[in-house]
Every structure is written in structure tokens, then in C-alpha cells.
Amino acid sequence: MAPWTGLWGARAGAGAYRGTPVVVKMENPNWSISEISPEDAEDEDFLVSGAARRKGGRGKNAKQITWVLLLKAHRAAGCLASLASAAVTLGAAARRRVADGRTDADAGAPGPARESPVLRSRFYAFIRAFLLLSLLLLAVELAARFHRWDLAASALALPIIGVESLYASWLRLRAAYLAPLLQFLTDACVVLFLIQSADRLIQCLGSFYITVKRIKPRLRSPALPDAEDPDAGYYPMVLVQIPMCNEKEVYQQSIAAVCNLDWPRSNFLVQVLDDSDDPTTQSLIREEVAKWQQTGARILYRHRVLRDGYKAGNLKSAMACSYVKDYEFVAIFDADFQPNPDFLKRTVPHFKDNDELGLVQARWSFVNKDENLLTRLQNINLCFHFEVEQQVNGVFLNFFGFNGTAGVWRIKALEESGGWMERTTVEDMDIAVRAHLHGWKFIFLNDVECQCELPESYEAYRKQQHRWHSGPMQLFRLCIPDIIKSKISVWKKFNLIFLFFLLRKLILPFYSFTLFCIILPMTMFVPEAELPDWVVCYIPALMSLLNILPSPKSVPFIIPYLLFENTMSVTKFNAMISGLFQLGSAYEWVVTKKSGRSSEGDLISLAAAAPPRELRQQQKTGSAPSLEALMVLKEEQASPRKEGKKQKKHNRIYKKELALSLLLLTAAARSLLTKQGIHFYFLLFQGISFLLVGLDLIGEQVE
């Protein structure tokens, strides 16, 4: 675009271009400017003498500044318009949610584990009572300020009649009894907070050490095939299991990925363990297995008549088959997981000449991590879990919690540890703890990834987190005697009891909810008890920064992440209590809803891009499907899937989160009376975060 002469080119002559010419470009919806040096300009009209530039240059520079400010104002107006549009959209969604009237009480868990209404409402009743109390106290404080009562005089006055007397009594009660008790609880939670933060910092330092030293699990002996005889490699018998239940959105891609594993077909067998109670879904999965059987894949379909024990019962039933004794290892993949073709070649060789190794766990990667804000925040959490927690525990302790999928077990380790048990909703953690007590070691491979899905709706994520945080407390109650009686070292017992269970599974959700959702609001109404600024702001921000480092692209989401983690503490605390005290919701098992974001096309493109020599070699060893099978899969992808009657999805109102949002916003209003800046902003933004989550405005939005 040519230089704009509307302001600077109004007069002709030698002084027409004085000052620094500016080119204005329009980039919808914003403006940008770029300066052009007179020496770099090709047009001779730009070349003016220094005296001409100095003469009147000040006035022209002022005009330039004015114009730049106008452009910045236009950009700010565009940003404000975008924010206003987003606010209007959120308001409309909130109105629809309130008008619809669907709450979390309408979405009870189906089946025998459904929680009774009494147990479900107990926690909500506590929060509601606390909210009403805070509103009452806020009204009292506002009345005291409005009537200009002298607080100190009221507290120390001799007999005063009327409302002032009641208020003075309240101040004396607050200072003498409530403040010391609240300060004690505050100090206790701060100590727990510091211990957990130190644990998190030590783990991060361990991860940094592993990265700097480039520490990674090494093979005990070479397991690669001979270049002259590719069939002479290390190919033990492997059983591959795919447990699933009513997951018709993803069954095709998981079966295709597993059947495409680069492993001799005679040396691995696929079990599709279908626990679906929907006849249509059963028929679809059975047909898919039959199609792959026609291509030569060794794959079996199993459906249980008695569906007891959820996933653990499904795996236990499959391991009872007579042909399992012919296999040395078992690889497990959930229905939404898609292992790469080289998955077995990168995991199974670690077992060679390592008889103490019981488990090799791979890392998860996510196909829909950028789908919405909820999936981005989940990605931060899980990246830290694998990059730091699993890797550090695997390198330094040879123990970590099995993730339930994307792992390879030595069948002997499963059998010696008692096999799969249905006693908790975290069967993966259960078998890992029992194997650790029997002396088996684990390896985590951070460089081996397996693609899967993240829950895209808050309802699905909330139910998943409830199961993940209630199950460990169930397991802790059951296995604490076995840990104490086991023959492992004292250090390993300490790690299991204090670090693995108490600190990371019990203390973390306890102090997160108690400190930031209960104690902090209470200190606003009982100002004699203090919560330091560094506890409210600085250390949580530092911990959030450490959590976000394994996924550096997520740094812009550090503040939403901090607020959302505190918001999720309600669900995690409720789950922890229900698991610890064996309440009804501790036995809930709800299959996480899948959307089927990943597609079979990835496998087809991978096979099409493979070199012909490699593809022929895979077909020679019997590890690759035929080209005809891939073409059939491609045609099925292009054609619409047969589906049964779809279950309608709804966004809901979550009463506990909504009540807590009102509580925090009330406490924020009270903090204005005492001019507590950081506390006010934290309570305000945390209250807004609870409000957005309570109205289900985060995650998938159903129109």
C-alpha cells in the first residue's frame, strides 16, 4: 500500500514529507503501523534535507503520536467489542441454562451403585448453610458500617442496650472463641499446603535432573531383529485386550489400531472384551471383529452374560480363558486408545533378560487437547502427571500407579499378585500396589505415546474425577494392613502410605477445598484470623507455573488453570470423603463419554505413506493388514455409521459449585470493608470461576 498522504502530503513542495512517514495497513479487525526510514525509501520525494526535517518536525511528530493513539483506541474498542460479545454469549447461555432447569441431581448414576438422595444432598446442604451464614454476617457488617458504630467502642463499652449490645457481644465472641479456632485450622492447612508444595517441588527437580542427565530406561540386551533374518528378533507371545462398554463412537478406531500393530500375527492375539448392554452396539462391535478376522487378524469377540465387577470383572473373566496360558505378556488398551504400529516393539523388549520387571507403562497423548478450554486444562494436568510424577517415580522408585491402559504386563506378575479384583473402582492402582508389595518393578517410557481422547464435557470430566479420587481412598482402607505386613523396605512402606496415598490422594484435595473454599471466606468475616498473602497468591501461582512447565504452549492458561483446579477441589474433596468413609457414591462407575474425535483415516494415511519395502516386510511377518482390508476400512469411514437411538445430551446446573460461587462472591464483598486487596481479587475471580462451572459454561456446549 502506498504511503498515505492525507495528513503529511497535503502541501506540495520540498517540505511535503517532514518527520517520519508512516504506512497504515488495515488488518481486520485491528490496525497496525510500520515506520519507513527516508534513507530506505525508493521515492526521491522522501529524500529531504535535515534542516527541512528539523523545521516543523515537532508538530508533525505530535500528529503522528495523535494518530497512533487513535489507532490504539480503535484496537482497544475492537477488544472491548469482542469482550462484550463474549459476555452477551455467556449471558444468553446462562439464561438458557436457568430456563432449562436441569441440575446435577437429574443426572444420577445408573445401576446398582446409584447414590441415595440423602447422601447426595448432605454435602450440598452444608455448603448452602454456610452460604446463608455468610450472607447474614455480611448484612450485619453492612448495617454496622451504615450506622457508624464504633467497633472498638462497641466491643469495650459498658452495658449498651439494643442492637449495639448484640453486635458488641458478637465481636467479643468472635475474638475470644472463633478467631483462635479458625487461626488454628488455618495454620494446620498452611502446614499441609507447604508439605504438599515441597513434594511437588522435589518432583519437579527430579524431572529436571532426568532431563538434564538424559536418563531413560535402557534395554538389558539388544532385542532388535537381525538385518539378514528379520524373523529372528525377540517376539514373545503377547495377548492384547480391549475392554469396552457401550462405546460405539470409538470401537472401530481402537480395533483397527490394535490389529495394525507391527508384530508377527502368529505371536499375538486380540481380545475385544465387550461389556455393552446395548444390543445395537454389541452387533456393531461383533461385525467389526468379524471383518478383521476375514483379513487374517487373530482377534476374538467376548461378551459376558453376568457383567459383575465393571472393568476389573471384565479383565478377570478374560484372563480365565484356557488359551491365556500360552501367552507371556498382556497389553491393555481402553476403547479410545490408538497405539502406534511400533508400540509392542518399543515396550516388550524391555522385559528381555529382566525377570524382575512386571509392567511397562507408556505415556498418553491427546487428539482433542485443543478442542475447548476444558480439554486444554486437562492436558496441563495429565502432561504434568506423566512428565513429572510417573517418570520420576519410575526412575527413582521403580513404582507408580498403573494408568489402566497403554501398558504391558507380565502375566506371571498379575497371577502372583492375585489377579484383577473388583473390590474398588481403581482396579489399575489396586493391581499395581499389590504387584509392588510382591517385589515387581515398573518402567515408565516417556517417549512412547499412545493417542486417546479427553472428556469434552464438564459432566463427563466430573464423573471421571469422582471415580479417580474416591477409588484410592477405598483402596487405602483395604490395603493398609497388607502394606504394614509386607516384606518390602521401610522406605517403600513410607512412600506408599505417606506419599502415595495420604499426601497425594487425601491431603491434596482436603487442603485445596478447606483452605481456599472454606477457611479463606471465613477469614473475611472473622478478620482476627489471618491468611497470609503468600498463601493466597504467590505459592499457588508458583505451583501452577511448575505444573504448566511440561506443556509450555499452555502458559497463557496459567490463571484459568489455577482457578479451575480450586474449582475442581469440590468434586475431589467430595469423592475423597465418600471413598474414605464408604459412602454410596464411592461405588459409582460411569464410563467416560467419548466423542470419537480420532479417526481411522490416520491409520490409512500411515499405511499409505509407508515405504513399499516396509509394507511388504510387515505382510511377510504377518504383522500388517492387507491393502484390501485398509480399503474396506476407508470405505466404512466414508459411509455413515449405523447407530442406534442417540441419547440426548444436556448442559446442567451444578448446585454445589453455584452455591460456592455465591459464597466466595459474598466473601469478596466483605473483604472490601477491610481493604484486603489480594484477597478480594482472588475471591472475586475464584467466585466467577465457580459461577461459570456451576452454570456448565466450560467444556462442550449443547445447543
C-alpha positions in Angstrom: 0.0 0.0 0.0 1.4 3.4 -0.9 2.2 5.9 1.8 -1.0 7.7 2.9 -0.6 11.5 2.1 -3.9 12.6 3.8 -2.1 14.4 6.6 1.6 14.7 5.6 1.1 15.2 1.8 -1.5 18.0 1.9 1.0 20.6 0.8 3.3 20.3 -2.2 7.0 21.3 -2.2 10.2 20.3 -0.6 8.8 20.2 2.9 5.8 18.0 1.9 7.4 14.9 3.7 8.7 16.1 7.0 9.1 13.8 10.0 8.9 10.0 9.7 6.5 8.9 7.1 4.0 6.2 8.3 2.4 3.4 6.3 -1.0 2.4 7.7 -2.2 -1.1 7.0 -5.6 -2.4 7.8 -5.7 -5.9 9.2 -9.2 -6.9 10.1 -10.3 -6.4 12.8 -7.2 -4.4 14.1 -4.8 -1.8 12.7 -1.1 -2.0 12.5 1.5 0.7 11.5 5.1 0.4 10.3 7.7 3.2 10.0 9.7 3.8 6.9 13.1 5.3 7.0 13.7 8.1 4.5 17.1 6.6 3.6 15.3 3.3 2.7 12.6 4.8 0.6 12.9 4.5 -3.2 10.9 7.6 -4.0 13.0 10.7 -4.3 10.2 12.8 -2.7 11.1 11.1 0.6 14.7 12.5 0.5 14.5 15.8 2.3 17.3 17.8 3.9 18.0 17.6 7.6 17.0 21.2 8.1 13.7 20.6 6.4 13.1 17.6 8.7 14.1 19.7 11.8 11.8 22.6 10.7 8.3 21.9 11.9 9.3 18.4 12.8 7.9 18.7 16.3 4.4 19.5 15.1 4.4 16.6 12.7 5.6 14.2 15.4 2.7 15.3 17.6 0.3 14.5 14.8 1.9 11.1 14.4 1.5 10.4 18.1 -2.1 11.5 17.9 -2.8 9.2 15.0 -1.0 6.3 16.7 -3.1 6.9 19.8 -6.3 6.9 17.7 -5.2 3.6 16.1 -4.6 2.1 19.6 -8.0 3.4 20.7 -9.6 1.7 17.7 -7.8 -1.6 18.7 -9.0 -1.2 22.3 -12.5 -0.6 21.1 -12.3 -3.8 19.0 -11.2 -5.7 22.0 -14.0 -4.3 24.2 -16.5 -5.2 21.5 -15.2 -8.8 21.4 -15.4 -9.0 25.2 -18.9 -7.5 25.1 -19.9 -10.1 22.5 -18.4 -12.9 24.6 -20.3 -11.6 27.7 -23.5 -11.4 25.8 -23.0 -15.0 24.6 -22.2 -16.2 28.1 -25.3 -14.4 29.4 -27.5 -16.0 26.8 -26.1 -19.4 27.6 -26.7 -18.8 31.4 -30.3 -17.7 30.7 -30.9 -20.9 28.7 -29.3 -23.0 31.4 -31.5 -21.4 34.1 -34.6 -21.6 32.0 -33.9 -25.3 31.2 -33.8 -26.1 34.9 -31.7 -29.3 34.6 -29.4 -29.8 37.6 -26.8 -32.4 38.5 -29.4 -34.1 40.7 -31.2 -35.1 37.5 -28.1 -36.9 36.2 -27.7 -39.7 38.8 -25.5 -42.6 38.1 -27.4 -45.5 36.7 -27.1 -49.0 38.0 -26.9 -50.5 41.5 -24.2 -48.1 42.6 -26.6 -45.1 42.4 -26.2 -42.8 45.3 -29.1 -42.2 47.6 -30.7 -38.7 47.6 -29.8 -38.3 51.3 -26.1 -38.9 50.7 -26.1 -36.8 47.6 -27.6 -33.8 49.3 -25.6 -33.9 52.5 -22.6 -32.0 51.2 -24.7 -29.5 49.3 -26.7 -28.8 52.5 -23.5 -28.0 54.3 -22.4 -25.5 51.6 -25.9 -24.0 51.5 -25.9 -23.4 55.3 -22.5 -21.9 55.1 -23.7 -19.6 52.3 -26.7 -18.4 54.3 -24.5 -17.7 57.4 -22.1 -15.7 55.3 -25.0 -13.6 53.8 -26.2 -13.0 57.4 -22.8 -11.9 58.6 -22.4 -9.6 55.5 -25.7 -8.0 56.3 -24.6 -7.4 59.9 -21.3 -5.8 58.8 -23.0 -3.6 56.3 -25.5 -2.5 58.9 -22.7 -1.7 61.4 -20.9 0.4 58.8 -24.1 2.2 57.7 -25.0 3.1 61.4 -21.3 4.2 62.0 -20.9 2.0 65.1 -17.5 2.4 66.6 -16.3 -1.2 66.6 -13.7 -0.9 69.2 -16.0 1.2 71.5 -18.8 -1.3 71.0 -16.5 -4.2 71.9 -15.2 -2.5 75.1 -18.3 -0.5 76.1 -20.1 -0.9 79.4 -23.7 -2.1 79.2 -25.2 -1.0 76.0 -28.8 -1.6 75.1 -30.3 -2.5 71.8 -28.7 -3.8 68.6 -25.3 -2.2 69.6 -25.2 -4.6 72.6 -25.8 -7.6 70.4 -23.2 -6.5 68.0 -20.7 -5.9 70.8 -21.4 -9.4 72.1 -20.8 -10.9 68.6 -17.4 -9.1 68.4 -16.3 -10.4 71.8 -17.4 -14.0 70.9 -15.6 -13.7 67.6 -12.4 -12.5 69.1 -12.4 -14.8 72.1 -13.5 -18.1 70.6 -14.0 -18.2 66.8 -10.7 -16.4 65.8 -8.3 -18.8 67.8 -10.1 -21.9 66.4 -10.1 -20.5 62.9 -6.5 -19.5 63.1 -5.5 -23.0 64.3 -7.3 -24.6 61.3 -5.7 -22.0 59.0 -2.2 -22.8 60.3 -2.8 -26.5 60.1 -3.9 -26.2 56.4 -1.0 -24.0 55.6 1.4 -26.6 57.0 -0.2 -29.3 54.9 -0.1 -26.9 51.9 3.6 -26.3 52.4 4.4 -30.0 52.7 2.5 -30.8 49.5 4.2 -27.9 47.7 7.6 -29.2 48.8 6.7 -32.6 47.5 5.7 -31.0 44.2 8.9 -29.0 44.0 11.1 -32.1 44.7 9.3 -34.0 41.9 9.9 -31.1 39.5 13.6 -31.1 40.5 13.7 -34.8 39.9 12.2 -34.4 36.4 14.7 -31.6 35.7 17.6 -33.9 36.7 16.2 -36.7 34.5 16.0 -34.2 31.5 19.5 -32.8 32.0 21.1 -36.2 32.5 19.0 -37.7 29.7 18.1 -40.6 31.9 15.8 -43.1 30.3 15.1 -46.9 30.7 17.7 -49.0 28.8 17.3 -52.4 27.3 19.1 -55.2 29.2 20.1 -56.8 25.9 19.6 -56.0 22.3 16.2 -57.1 21.1 16.3 -55.7 17.5 15.9 -58.3 14.7 18.9 -59.4 12.6 19.2 -57.4 9.4 19.7 -60.6 7.4 16.9 -62.5 9.2 14.1 -60.2 10.4 12.1 -63.1 11.8 14.9 -63.9 14.3 14.1 -61.0 16.6 12.5 -61.0 20.1 8.8 -61.7 19.5 7.3 -63.4 22.6 3.6 -64.3 22.8 1.5 -61.2 23.6 -2.2 -61.1 24.4 -3.8 -57.7 23.6 -7.1 -56.8 25.4 -9.5 -54.0 24.5 -12.2 -53.7 27.3 -15.1 -51.6 26.3 -18.7 -50.8 27.3 -21.3 -49.0 25.1 -18.5 -47.1 23.3 -19.7 -47.2 19.7 -18.1 -43.9 18.9 -14.6 -45.3 19.1 -14.6 -49.1 18.8 -13.7 -49.1 15.1 -10.5 -47.0 15.5 -9.2 -48.9 18.6 -9.7 -52.3 16.9 -8.1 -51.1 13.7 -5.1 -49.6 15.6 -4.5 -52.8 17.6 -4.9 -55.1 14.5 -2.3 -52.9 12.7 0.4 -53.5 15.4 3.7 -54.4 13.9 4.1 -57.8 15.4 4.1 -61.3 13.9 0.4 -62.3 13.7 1.1 -65.8 15.0 2.6 -64.3 18.2 -0.3 -62.1 19.4 -4.0 -62.4 19.9 -6.5 -59.6 20.3 -9.4 -60.0 22.7 -12.3 -57.5 22.3 -13.9 -57.6 25.7 -17.4 -56.1 25.1 -19.5 -55.3 28.2 -22.1 -53.3 26.3 -25.7 -53.8 27.4 -27.0 -52.1 24.2 -27.8 -54.8 21.5 -27.1 -52.5 18.7 -23.6 -51.7 20.0 -22.9 -55.4 20.5 -23.9 -56.1 17.0 -21.7 -53.4 15.6 -18.6 -54.5 17.5 -19.2 -58.1 16.6 -19.4 -57.2 12.9 -16.2 -55.2 13.2 -14.4 -58.1 14.7 -15.7 -60.5 12.0 -14.4 -58.1 9.3 -10.9 -58.1 10.7 -11.0 -61.9 11.1 -11.6 -62.1 7.4 -8.4 -60.2 6.8 -6.4 -62.8 8.7 -6.1 -60.9 12.0 -6.2 -63.2 15.1 -9.0 -61.4 17.0 -11.8 -62.7 19.2 -15.0 -61.2 20.5 -16.1 -61.8 24.1 -19.3 -60.7 25.8 -20.1 -61.5 29.4 -23.6 -62.6 30.4 -23.1 -61.6 34.0 -21.5 -58.2 34.0 -20.2 -58.0 37.6 -17.2 -56.0 38.7 -17.1 -53.5 35.9 -13.8 -53.3 34.1 -11.9 -55.4 36.7 -14.5 -58.2 36.3 -14.3 -58.0 32.5 -10.5 -58.4 32.6 -10.6 -61.1 35.2 -13.1 -63.1 33.1 -10.9 -62.8 30.0 -7.7 -63.9 31.9 -9.6 -67.1 32.9 -9.7 -68.4 29.3 -7.7 -71.6 28.8 -5.6 -70.3 26.0 -4.1 -67.5 28.1 -1.5 -69.9 29.5 0.2 -69.8 26.1 1.0 -66.1 26.4 3.7 -64.4 28.4 2.6 -60.8 28.3 -0.7 -58.9 28.1 -1.2 -55.4 26.6 -4.3 -53.4 27.6 -5.9 -50.6 25.7 -9.1 -48.8 26.5 -11.6 -48.3 23.7 -10.5 -44.8 22.8 -6.8 -45.6 22.7 -4.9 -46.0 19.4 -1.4 -47.4 19.8 1.2 -46.7 17.1 2.2 -49.8 15.0 5.6 -50.0 16.7 4.1 -49.9 20.3 4.9 -53.6 21.1 8.4 -53.3 19.5 9.2 -50.4 21.8 7.7 -51.8 25.0 8.0 -55.6 25.1 11.8 -55.8 24.5 12.3 -54.2 28.0 11.2 -57.5 29.5 14.0 -59.4 27.9 16.6 -60.6 30.5 14.8 -58.6 33.2 12.9 -61.1 35.2 12.0 -58.6 38.0 10.1 -56.3 35.6 6.3 -56.6 35.8 5.0 -53.6 34.0 5.9 -51.3 31.2 3.7 -48.2 31.0 3.5 -45.8 28.0 2.6 -42.1 28.0 -0.8 -40.8 26.8 -1.2 -38.2 24.1 -4.5 -36.5 23.2 -6.1 -36.0 19.9 -8.6 -33.3 21.2 -6.4 -31.3 23.6 -7.2 -28.1 21.8 -11.0 -28.7 21.5 -12.1 -26.3 24.2 -10.9 -24.7 27.4 -11.7 -27.8 29.5 -9.6 -30.1 27.4 -6.7 -27.6 27.4 -6.8 -27.5 31.2 -6.9 -31.3 31.4 -3.9 -31.5 29.1 -1.9 -29.4 31.6 -2.7 -31.8 34.4 -2.0 -35.0 32.6 1.2 -33.7 31.0 2.5 -33.0 34.5 1.3 -36.4 35.7 3.2 -38.3 33.0 6.2 -36.0 32.5 6.9 -35.5 36.2 5.0 -37.8 38.6 5.2 -41.1 36.6 8.6 -40.5 35.2 10.2 -39.5 38.5 8.6 -42.4 40.4 9.6 -44.8 37.6 13.2 -43.8 37.5 13.9 -43.4 41.2 11.4 -45.9 42.8 10.6 -48.4 40.1 6.9 -47.9 41.2 4.0 -45.8 40.1 0.3 -46.3 39.7 -0.7 -48.2 36.6 -2.8 -46.0 34.4 -5.2 -48.8 33.4 -4.3 -48.7 29.7 -1.4 -48.3 27.3 0.6 -50.7 29.3 2.1 -54.2 29.0 2.0 -56.6 32.0 4.0 -59.8 32.5 1.2 -62.3 33.1 3.2 -64.0 35.8 3.3 -60.7 37.8 -0.5 -60.4 37.5 -1.0 -64.0 38.7 1.4 -63.8 41.6 -0.3 -60.5 42.8 -3.7 -62.1 42.9 -5.0 -61.0 39.5 -7.7 -58.5 38.9 -10.0 -57.7 41.8 -13.4 -56.0 41.8 -13.2 -54.5 45.3 -12.6 -50.9 44.2 -13.3 -48.6 41.2 -9.5 -48.2 40.6 -8.5 -51.8 39.7 -5.4 -50.4 37.9 -4.0 -48.9 41.1 -5.0 -51.9 43.1 -3.1 -54.4 41.0 -0.1 -52.0 40.8 0.1 -51.7 44.6 -0.2 -55.5 45.1 2.5 -56.2 42.5 4.8 -53.7 44.2 4.3 -55.4 47.5 5.3 -58.7 45.8 8.6 -57.1 44.6 7.8 -56.5 41.0 9.4 -53.4 39.3 7.8 -51.0 36.9 9.2 -49.0 33.9 7.7 -45.8 32.5 8.5 -44.9 28.9 8.0 -41.2 28.5 9.0 -41.3 24.8 6.4 -43.9 23.8 3.0 -42.3 23.3 -0.5 -43.7 22.8 -3.3 -41.5 21.4 -6.6 -41.2 23.3 -9.4 -38.7 24.0 -10.1 -36.3 26.8 -13.6 -35.7 28.1 -15.0 -32.7 26.3 -18.0 -32.0 28.6 -17.8 -31.0 32.3 -20.3 -33.7 33.2 -18.1 -36.5 31.9 -15.0 -35.0 33.4 -16.6 -34.5 36.7 -17.7 -38.2 36.9 -14.3 -39.3 35.8 -12.6 -37.3 38.5 -15.0 -38.5 41.2 -14.1 -42.1 40.4 -10.3 -41.3 40.2 -10.4 -39.7 43.7 -12.8 -42.0 45.6 -11.2 -45.2 44.5 -7.8 -44.6 46.0 -9.4 -44.0 49.4 -11.3 -47.2 49.1 -8.0 -49.0 48.2 -6.1 -47.3 51.1 -8.6 -48.7 53.6 -8.3 -52.2 52.1 -4.6 -52.5 51.6 -3.1 -50.7 54.6 -2.8 -53.9 56.6 -1.1 -55.6 53.7 1.4 -52.8 53.3 2.3 -52.9 57.0 2.7 -56.7 57.0 4.6 -56.8 53.7 8.3 -57.6 53.5 9.3 -54.5 51.5 11.7 -52.0 53.0 10.6 -49.4 55.5 11.3 -46.6 53.0 9.0 -48.2 50.4 6.3 -48.6 53.1 6.7 -44.9 54.0 6.5 -43.9 50.3 3.3 -46.0 49.8 1.5 -44.9 53.0 2.5 -41.2 53.4 3.5 -40.0 49.9 1.4 -42.2 47.5 -1.8 -42.3 49.5 -2.0 -39.8 52.3 -0.2 -36.8 50.7 -1.2 -37.0 47.1 -4.6 -38.7 47.4 -6.0 -37.4 50.7 -4.2 -34.3 51.8 -4.2 -32.6 48.4 -8.0 -32.5 47.9 -8.6 -31.9 51.6 -6.5 -28.7 51.9 -7.4 -27.4 48.4 -11.1 -27.4 49.3 -10.8 -26.5 53.0 -8.2 -23.7 52.7 -9.4 -21.9 49.6 -13.2 -22.6 49.7 -14.0 -22.6 53.4 -11.2 -21.0 55.5 -10.4 -18.1 53.2 -14.0 -16.9 53.0 -14.3 -17.3 56.8 -11.3 -15.1 57.5 -13.1 -12.3 55.7 -15.9 -12.5 58.3 -13.5 -13.2 61.2 -10.7 -10.7 60.4 -8.9 -11.5 63.7 -7.8 -14.7 61.9 -5.3 -14.0 59.1 -4.3 -15.9 56.0 -1.0 -14.5 54.6 -0.9 -13.1 51.1 1.8 -15.6 50.0 -0.5 -18.5 50.8 -3.4 -17.0 48.8 -1.4 -15.8 45.8 2.3 -16.3 45.5 2.9 -20.0 46.3 -0.3 -21.2 44.4 1.0 -19.2 41.4 4.4 -20.8 41.7 2.9 -24.3 41.9 0.7 -23.6 38.9 3.7 -22.5 37.0 5.5 -25.7 37.9 2.5 -27.7 36.8 2.3 -26.0 33.4 6.0 -26.3 32.5 5.7 -29.8 30.9 3.3 -28.2 28.4 4.9 -24.9 27.7 2.3 -24.0 25.0 -0.3 -23.8 27.8 1.5 -21.0 29.7 -1.2 -18.4 28.6 -3.7 -20.5 30.5 -1.9 -20.4 33.9 -4.5 -18.2 35.6 -7.6 -20.2 34.3 -5.7 -23.4 35.3 -5.1 -22.1 38.9 -8.8 -21.1 39.3 -10.1 -24.3 37.7 -8.0 -26.5 39.9 -9.5 -24.8 43.0 -13.0 -25.2 41.5 -12.5 -29.0 41.0 -11.4 -29.3 44.6 -15.1 -29.5 45.5 -15.6 -32.7 43.4 -12.3 -34.2 44.5 -13.0 -33.5 48.2 -16.5 -35.0 48.0 -15.1 -38.1 46.2 -12.3 -38.4 48.8 -14.7 -38.3 51.7 -17.1 -40.8 50.0 -14.3 -43.2 49.4 -12.7 -42.9 52.8 -16.0 -43.4 54.7 -17.5 -45.9 52.1 -20.5 -43.7 51.2 -22.8 -44.6 48.3 -21.1 -42.6 45.6 -17.8 -44.4 46.3 -19.0 -47.4 44.3 -20.2 -45.4 41.2 -18.7 -46.5 37.9 -19.7 -44.4 34.9 -18.0 -45.0 31.6 -16.5 -41.7 30.4 -18.3 -40.5 27.3 -16.3 -40.4 24.1 -16.8 -38.3 21.1 -14.8 -40.2 18.5 -12.5 -37.3 17.6 -9.7 -39.5 16.3 -10.4 -41.3 13.1 -9.5 -44.4 11.2 -8.1 -42.2 8.4 -4.9 -41.8 10.5 -4.2 -45.5 10.1 -4.9 -45.5 6.4 -2.7 -42.5 5.7 0.1 -44.1 7.8 -0.2 -47.3 5.8 -0.3 -45.4 2.5 2.8 -43.4 3.5 4.8 -46.5 4.5 7.6 -47.5 2.1 6.6 -50.5 -0.1 9.5 -52.5 1.2 8.5 -51.9 4.8 4.9 -52.8 4.0 5.9 -56.0 2.2 8.1 -56.9 5.2 5.2 -56.4 7.6 3.0 -58.6 5.4 5.7 -61.2 5.2 5.9 -61.4 9.0 2.1 -61.4 9.2 2.0 -58.1 11.3 0.3 -55.8 8.8 -3.3 -56.0 7.4 -3.8 -56.4 3.7 -4.3 -53.5 1.4 -7.8 -54.8 0.8 -8.6 -54.6 4.5 -7.4 -51.0 4.6 -9.6 -50.1 1.6 -12.6 -51.7 3.3 -11.8 -49.6 6.4 -11.6 -46.5 4.2 -15.0 -47.2 2.6 -16.5 -47.7 6.1 -15.1 -44.4 7.2 -16.7 -42.6 4.2 -20.1 -44.3 4.7 -22.3 -43.2 7.6 -22.1 -45.4 10.6 -25.1 -47.5 11.7 -26.2 -46.1 15.0 -29.0 -46.8 17.4 -31.1 -44.3 19.1 -28.9 -41.4 20.3 -29.1 -40.4 23.9 -29.7 -36.7 24.2 -27.0 -34.6 25.9 -27.8 -31.6 28.1 -25.8 -28.9 29.9 -26.8 -28.8 33.6 -26.6 -26.5 36.6 -24.3 -27.8 39.3 -25.7 -26.7 42.6 -22.7 -27.2 44.8 -20.4 -25.1 42.5 -23.1 -22.5 42.2 -23.6 -22.2 45.9 -19.9 -21.9 46.4 -19.6 -19.2 43.8 -22.2 -17.1 45.8 -20.3 -17.8 49.0 -17.0 -16.6 47.5 -18.5 -13.5 45.9 -20.1 -12.7 49.3 -16.8 -13.0 51.0 -15.2 -10.8 48.3 -17.8 -8.1 49.0 -17.0 -8.4 52.7 -13.2 -8.1 52.0 -13.9 -4.7 50.6 -14.8 -3.4 54.0 -11.4 -4.3 55.4 -9.5 -3.2 52.2 -7.8 -6.6 51.6 -6.6 -6.2 48.0 -5.2 -9.6 47.1 -7.9 -11.5 49.0 -10.6 -9.5 47.2 -9.3 -10.2 43.7 -8.7 -13.9 44.5 -12.2 -14.3 45.9 -13.7 -12.4 43.1 -12.1 -14.3 40.3 -12.5 -17.6 42.1 -16.2 -16.9 42.6 -16.6 -16.1 38.9 -14.8 -19.4 38.1 -17.2 -21.3 40.3 -20.1 -19.5 38.7 -19.0 -20.4 35.2 -18.5 -24.1 36.2 -21.8 -24.1 38.2 -23.7 -23.0 35.1 -21.8 -25.5 32.9 -20.3 -22.8 30.7 -16.9 -24.6 30.5 -16.4 -27.5 28.1 -18.8 -28.8 25.5 -21.9 -26.6 24.9 -25.0 -28.5 23.7 -27.3 -26.2 21.7 
